[in-house]
Amino acid sequence: IFMGEKCPCVVYIPPGIFHGTKNIGNKISVVIGMPSLLYDPENVDERRVNPLDNDIIPYNWNCRME
C-alpha cells in the first residue's frame, strides 16, 4: 500500500497478521496505530519476529524503489 501526503489512507490489519511500515520518501513519515483493545502486558496477544532475519515473511526490507 503506498500512502502519503497526497494519498492519506486508513488501513485495517486483522489480528494475527504480520505487518510493518517503511518510509520510501525523503521527508519524515508518521504512522499512527489505533488498536481496538488496550495492551495487556500480562496477556500478550502478539507475536514479533525480526523483520530482517526470519523464515516466515519473504520480504526484502532493503529493496529500493527506483
N, C-alpha and C positions, 0 to 999 in steps of 0.2 A: 504494500500500500504506500503510495507516495502522497505525502501531505506537506503542507507548508503555509507560508504567509498568505498566498493566493489560493490555497486549496485546503482550508481547515476541515477537519472531519472528526467524527466520533467513531471509535472502534470498540465493539463489544468482543471480549475474549472469554469464551466459555471456561468454566472450571476444568482444570486438568490439561489445558493446552499450553505448551511451552511458547513463550513469546519474548521478544526483545525489540529494542529500537536502535537505530543507527542514524546519526546525523551525516548527511552527504553534502551539506551546504557549507558555506563559508561563514555563516553567522551562527550565533548561539541558538540552539533549539530548546524548546520547553515541552515536556510531555507531562501531563497531569493524570495520575492514576486515581480512580474513584471506585474502590472496592465496594461491593454490596454488603459485606459483613466486616465488622471490626476484627482486627488482627488479634488472635488469642495465642500468646507465646506458650501457653500450657497445652494447647491443642493445635499444633502447626498443621495446616492442611495444604501445604505446598511442597513441591519437590524442586530443588535447584540443581542445575548442572553447570559445569564450567563451559561457557559458550565457545571457547577456543579449543578445548580438548575434551571431546566426548565422542561416543559412537552411537548416539541417539539422534542427533539433529544434523542432517547432511547439508550444512550451510557454511560457506567460507566468509567469515566476517571481514576478512582482509580484501575482498574483491572491491574493485573501484568502478564507479560509473564513468564511462568515457564516451 
